[in-house]
Amino acid sequence: MTQSVFETGGVQRRTLLAGAVAAASVAALGGGRAMAATQARYRRHNVASPEGAKMLESYKTAITAMLALPPADPRNWYRHALTHTMDCPHGNWWFVVWHRGYVGWFEQVCRDLSGNPDFAFPYWDWTANPQVPAAMFDGVLNPNDPAYIASLDRFNAEFGPVLDTFWNGLTPAQNGQLLIRGLRFPADLLFDIGPKGGPMFFPRGSARGSTQAKPGFDDITNNAVSPWMLDNALAPRDFIGFASPKTFYHGSITGFGVLEGQPHNKVHNCTGGIWTDPNGQTTYGDGFMQSNLSPVDPLFFLHHSNIDRLWDVWTRKQQGYGYPTLPDNNPSALDPKGDLGRWQAEPFVFFSDAKGQVLPPQKQLAGYYATIGEFDYDYQPGSGEQVVPPAAPTTKKLKAVAAAPPQRFAGTLKVAGKTSLGAADVAVPTVLLTQAAQPNGPRLFATITVELSPFEHGQDLAVLINTPEGQAFDAKSPGFVTTLSMFGNHVVQRPVTFMVPLSKPLAALNGQKLLRANQPLSIRVARLGSGGPRPAMLHSHGLAASGATTSTAQVVSIVIESH
């Protein structure tokens, strides 16, 4: 058995623009590479298109083949899902790049086993189509199909011995990555997956929260995938503002950009059975999509193909305006690698190729997946393309290098009220608030830092503007911004930041004369409804201090930025 039960890799297919001037300009932008479009070998189509429907038929063939493979085969369906469980990054700046590789290598496995040499994943444009595509309830595209493992006991019986063999063959680098996540032995992983640590595994009949009778989203998720949210997710002019904040290694959570924290997290949770009604009451149902075993649901790969498409849209927007596409290239005496060097050098050591073989060393680094390159695909246009500027001569693209740094306004924290977890008054110039409330005005974002319990995966936290303490609210209230949502099964070891856009609620408040000149904005964070109890997640093998799972979330800081 190879050590790399797992898949992923790729680099963007566009070729570098010629010319020393272009190269120097791009380097000055922080490592982003200006690229000209070439013809891609494969195209990822919208799942709603006729071409996307054809790809789903090949996808079915590949899934059927992978479900039939023995657990010892690294191409087995559940083996691919376990790669995500053991190594996936969420809540940090490696989120988009790791998932590009993961989906890219898996696409090659599907291409091989489907017998379709032109196979490429269709993407689910949930902004244009905010409900689970009807075809995803058909046969093996639905994880409740009889071809899937029926119970956790059966899963443990089949994969326990395989994981023992896998662990015995770990390289030092692989073992080190697992230890960062507290995974010492196969038993640790199975404990986390099972009912005491998870749940991550959901039995047949409860494998997906969304149903044919109820394929749509709740109001919270509809807000998260809406055109205004997507437009704001694509607005940042720096990689970290777009992707998610920096951290030291990809196994830790430090914070969420708009793209990851809003449409990514909420689509996962909603289709995974977490549903909030119009009164803010949340029901915690079942479904793989809410957990780190989410790739068991074939919907995962359509969802993440759309996330990757939006990264490609953002990259082309940045290139068009001459802005950086990657972290800053800023080495110093204290940090010789700088942001770009550290980001590129992060090890992704559980990827394998289409045949399940170990990848060469250069393909086990994050930097290899900074572009689509080897995967050689492009996308049928979808939501968000309007942010990409029209094509212009190279010299014009590279002139608009210096984007103004964002203005920042730190909030003054207030004592939390009876219905709030925290609040702050933020003094933002009246002229800026007025401009930000206009359709084409500057973008205002709130960066909210929250101290959570180590296993906080409970009810969402609502963000409100100029909404008095105790006043009832819902997702359609004028001061409602969005909610702060965690995803998956992670131990939270530090305060977590969430970046949320303020333009739409500011416009609503302005329209109702609720923005007052020379008055600070009041930003409040509150629990969304009372909801029901959510199962405790990821007990970390008894290493947590007593009471650590029950602490109350606290707001550490609120800062508003103008872009």
N, C-alpha and C positions, 0 to 999 in steps of 0.2 A: 504493500500500500504506500502511495506517495505521501509525503508530509503535507502536501498542499491540497487538501480536500477542496480547494476553493479557487474561485475564478475572479478575474478582472484585469483590465488594462487598456490603455489606448492613448492616442495622441491625435490632436486635431488635424484634419485633412488639408487645411489651407496652407499654401506655400508662402514662404517669407517674401516680402517685397524686396526687390533688388535695390542696391545702392547703399553706399556707406552713410549717407546723410540720414536715410530712413532708419538704418540700424542704430546709429548713434542717438537719434531722437527717441526711438523706442526704448533703448536702454535707459535713457534719462527718465522715462515715464515709470520705471520701476519693474522692468523685466517683462512687461507685456509685449507680445509679438504682433506687429501689424501684418496682416495676411490677406492675400488676394484669393478670391474664390476659384477653385478648380472643380472639375466634374467629379463627384463622389461615385464610388462603385455601388453603394447601397443608399436607399432612401427610406427613412422612417416616416411613414404616412400617418395622418390622422386616422384613428380607429373608426371614425364615422364615415370615412371615404370608402369607395368600392375597393381601392387597393388595400386599405387597412383591413377590410373584411376578409380579403383573400389571405392576408398574412395571418389572421387569426386561425384559419384552417390549418396552416402549416404549424402554427404554435400548438394547436391541439395534438398534432402528430408527434411533435417533439416532447410535449408533456407526457403523453401516453408512454412513449419510449423510456423516458427518464424514471417515471413511476415504476416501471417494470424492471429496471436495473437492480441488481442486488445492492444492499447497503454498503458493501465493500467497494463498489465502483465509485470513484470520485465524481462521476457525472450524474449520479443518482439525484433525484429531485430534492430530497431532504438534505442531502449532503451540501448542496448549494445553499440551501436556507441556513444551515448551520454555520457557514462562513460568515454570514451576516450577523448571526447571533454572537459569535465569538469576537468579531473584529470590526464591526461597523462603527464609524464615527457619527455622532450627532451632537449638535450644540457646539460646534467649533469650525474653524476655517478649513478643515479637510473634508467637510461633509460632501460638497459637490464633487470634488475630485475623486474621492474613494468610490462613490456610487457610480461615477462615469466608468471607472474601470470594472467594477463589479458587474454592471449591466452589460458592458461591452464584451467581456469574455463570455458571459452567459449567453449572449446573443449568438456567439460563434458556436457554442454547444448546440443551441436550438437549430441553427442553420445546418449543422452536420447531421443531427439526428432526425430532422424533419424531411431530409432529402430535397429541400428547396434551396438551390445554390444562391438564390436572390433574397433569402429571408432577412428581414430586419424588423425589429419590434415596432408595432404601431404605437403611437402615443395617445394618451387620453387627455384631451384639452378640456379640463374641467371648468375652465372659465366660460367657454362657449357651450359646454354640455355638462351642467352641474348635476349629473346623476350617473350612477354606474351604467355603462353601456349594456344594453339588453343582451348582446351576444355573450357577455361575460357570465351569464347564468347557464350557459349551454355546455353540457358534458363536463369534460375535465377542466374547462375554464372556470368552473365553480369548485372550490375546495371541499364542498360537501358531496362531491361525486363519489360513488363507491370505489373508484380506483385509488382513493387516498386512504391513509392509515386511519382506522376508526377510533382509536383510543390512545391515551397516554401510556397505558400499560404495554400496549402492543409496540408503540414507538420505542419505549425503553428496552423492550426485549430484543428488538431488531438492531438498534443503534448503540446500545451499551457496549457489546463486545467490539464493535467497529471503533468506537471512541477509545477503548483501551489500547487497541493496536495503533491508532493514530497518535495517541499521547506518547507511546513508547518510541515513536519515530520523530518526535519534535526536534527541530534544530534549536540551538541556543537562542537565536533571534525570535523564533516562534514562541518558545517557552517564556521569554521575557515579555512579549506582548500580552500573553495570556495572564501572566502574573500581575501586570498592571491592572487588570480587571478583576483580580482576586480569584482567578481560575487556576487552582493548583493541580486538580485531578479531574478525570472525567466525571466523578461523582459531584463535583462542584457545579459543572455545567448542567448535569441532569437535575440537580437540586433547583437551580435557577429556573429551568424550564418547567419543572413540575409545579404542583399546586401550592407547595409551601413557599417556594421562592418566586413563582410567577404570578398568575399563570401566563405561560407563553404558548403552550400547546392547547388547542381547542378540539374537542372530539367531533367526529362527523355529525352533522346536523347543527353544530354551533360554530362552524369554521369561518363564517363570514357574517358580519352584522347586517349589512345591506341585503335586501331580498328583492325578488322580482316585484312583489307587491309594494315595496317601499324602497325604491332605488335611489331616491333623491337625498339631499342633505338637509340638516337642520339649519336654522337661521344663522347660527354662529359660523358654520362652515360655509354657507352661501356668502356671508360677508367676507370670509377669508379668501375665497376664490374669485371674488367679483373683479370687474375690470379696474375699478379704482385702486383696489389693493394690489393687483398685479402691476399696474402702472407705477405705483410707489415702490414695489419690490425691485423694479428694474431701474429706479431713479439714481441710486448711489453712484458716485463717480470713482470710488475706490473699491478694491477687491474685498477687503474685510467688511466694509459697510454693506456690500452686496451679499457676501457668502455667509459669514458668521464670525464671531470674534476669535482672536488668537488664543491658543493654549499651548502647553508644552508637549503633549502627545495626543494622538487621535483617539485614545480611549477615555478621555475626560470631557466633561461638559463644562463650558464656560459661558455660553450665551447663544442667542438666536437672532440672526438677521430676519428681515421681513419674509423673504422667500421660504426659509426653513421653518420659522416659527409660526407662520400663518397658513398658507395653503398646504405646505408639506405636512406639518404636524396634524392639522385638523382633518385633512382628507384621510390620513391614516386612521385617526381615532374614530371618525364618524363611520367610515365603512367597516371599521373593526368593532362596531357595536356600542360606541359611546355617543349617546344622543341627548341633546338638550332641548327641552320643549320651549315654547314661547314665553313661559313664566320663569325660565331659568332653572328649572328642575332637571337634573341630569340623571339619566339611567345608564348604568354600566353593564352593558350586555357583553356578549362573547364575539370573538372573531380574531383571526390571526393578524389582521392588519394593524391592530393596536399594539402588537408586541414585537420583540426583536426577532421572532420567527416569522415575521410578516411575509418573507418571500415564499412561504408555503402557498399563499394565495396568489394565483397568476396575475391578479390585478396589480400587484406590487410593481411589476416590470413596465406596465403601461403608465402607471403613476410616475415612476422614476424616469422613464423616457421623456415625459413632459417636463420634469424638473431639469433634466439635462438639456432639453431643447431651450428652456428659458435661460440657462447659463450661456448657451450659444448665442441667443438673441442679445443678451447683455454684453457679451464679448464683442459682437459685431457693432453694437451701439458704441462701445468704448473705442473701438478701432476707428469708427467713422468720425468721431470727434477728437481723436488723438489723445484719449485718456488711457491710463494704465489698465491692463487686463489681468495682471497678477499682483501679488503682494509687492511691497516696495523693495527695491534692490538697494539696501542701506546698511552695508557692513560697517562695523566700527571696531575700535580697540576692545570694547567690552563685549561685543557680539560680532565676531569675525564673519559669520555667515550672513548676518542680517535676516530680515523677515523672509525675503525670497529664498535665500539659501536654506534656511531651516524648514520652510514649507516644502521645498522640492525634495529635501533629503529624508522626509519622514518615511519609515519603512512600511510597506504593505506586503506582508510576507505570507499571506494565505491565498493568494491568487494562483490560478493554474490555467493552462490553455484549453483549447477545445477538446483535446484528448485526455485532459486530466493530468497533464504532465507539469512538473515544476518549471516555473518561468526563470529565464536568466536574470542575473542580479539587476541589470538596468531597468527591468520591467517590474521590479519590486520596490520602486520608489515613487513617491507622489508626483514628482516632477514629470515622470513619463506620461502621466495622464492629464497634464495641463491642457492638452489639445486633443482633438479627436483622432488625429494622425492614422495610426495603424488600423483602427477600426473602419475608417474610410466610409463614413456615412454622412448624410446631411438630412435636413428635415423639410417636409412639406410645410409651407408657412401656416402659422396659426396665431392665436392670441398673443399680443405683445409686440408684434413686428413693427407697429407704428413708431416705436421708440428708435428704430434704426434709421439714421439719416440717409438721404439719397446718396448714391455713389458720387464721389467727387475725386478729382485728381489727387494723387498721393501727397503732393506738396500742400494742398489745402487741408487734408486730413491731419497732417502732422503739425500744423501751426497752432492749433487750439490746445496747447499742451497744459497750460497752467490754469486748472480749474481753481476758483477761489476756495480756500479752506472753509469748512462749515463754521458758522457762528454758533457758539454754545452758551446756553443760559442755564445755570445750575439752580435747582429748586431749593427752597427752604422747607425742610421737613416739618410737618405738624404732628401733634399727638394724634394717634389713631383714634377714631370715634368708635361707637358701638357697632357700626356696620362696616367699618373700614379696616383693612390691614395696614394701611398707610396712606399718607397724602402729603402733597407739597404745593406751595405757591411758587410759581415760576414767573419772574418779571421778564416778559418779552415785549419789545417795543410795539406800540400800537400800530404803527405803519406796517411793520412786518406781519402782524396778525391779520391785518386787513388784506395785505397782498396775498398771504398764504390761503385766505378763504376764497380767492379767485381761481377760476379753472386753470389758468396758465401761470399762476404765481409761484413763488419759491416753495419748496417742500419743507414742511416741518415734521420732525420725527421726535418722539419721546424715547429715550433710552432709560428703561426702568430696571434697577438692580434689586433683586429680591433674595433674601436669605431663606432657603427652603430646608425642610428636614431631609436627611440623607436619602430617603425613599419617597420623596414627594411626587406622587403621580395621582393626586386626588383631583378635586373639582377645579375647574378653571378659575382664574382670577380675572375679574372684569376691570377694564381701564375706562375711567369716566372723566370728562372735562366739565367743569362748572356745574356739577350736579351736587346739590346740597346733601349733607349727611342725612341718611335715613330716607331720602326720596326714592320711591320705587323707580325701577328702570328695567328695560329689556333691550334686545339687540336693535330695536328700531327707535329707541329714545334719541333725541337730538345730541345729547352729550356722550352717548356710548361710542367708544372707539373700537374696541375689539376685546378679545380675551387672551390671556397668556396661558399657553397650553404646553405641557410636557408631552413627549412621545416616548414610548418604548420602556424598557426595563434597565434603568441606569442608576448607579449610586451617585448622588449629588453631594460633592465634597467641598463646595465653595459657593459663594453667592453667584447667582445666575442673572445675566442681563437679557432683556428682551427689547428689541427695537420695533416700535409700532408707528405707523404714519398717522398724522393728525389732520390732514387736509379736508377730508369729508366731514367729520364732526365739526370742524371749525366753520366750514361753509354752512352747515345746518344751524349752528348757534348764531352765526352772523345773520342768517335769514330771519331768525326769530328775535333779533335784537338782544341776544344774550351775551354778546361780546361787548364789554364796556371799555371805553378809552381809559388808558393809564391805570388799568386794574390788572393785577397778575392773573395768569391762568391758574385755576385750581385743578390739579390732577389728583385723582383719587383711585386707589386700588381696593377692590372689594370682592368678597366671595360671590360667585354667581349662583344665586338661589341656595337652597339648603341641600337639595339632591339627596341621594342615598349613599350609604357607605360604599367605598371602593375597596377592593381587596388590597391588603398590604403587598408590596412588590419587592422582590429581590432582597432577601434578608441578609445577604452577604455572609453566609456560612457562620453565623453566630458571632461575627466580629464587631457588631454595632453595640454602642453603649446602651444601657437600659434607658428607655424613654425616647431614644433618638428618632423613633418612627412616629412620634405623636406631637412633635413641637409645632408651634404655630408659625406660619410664614410671616416674615417681616420685611418691610420695604427699607432698603438701605440708602438708595439715592434715586432721584429723578432728574434727568438732564434733558433739555430740549435743544435740538440741533436744527439749523437752517441750511438747506442745501440749495 
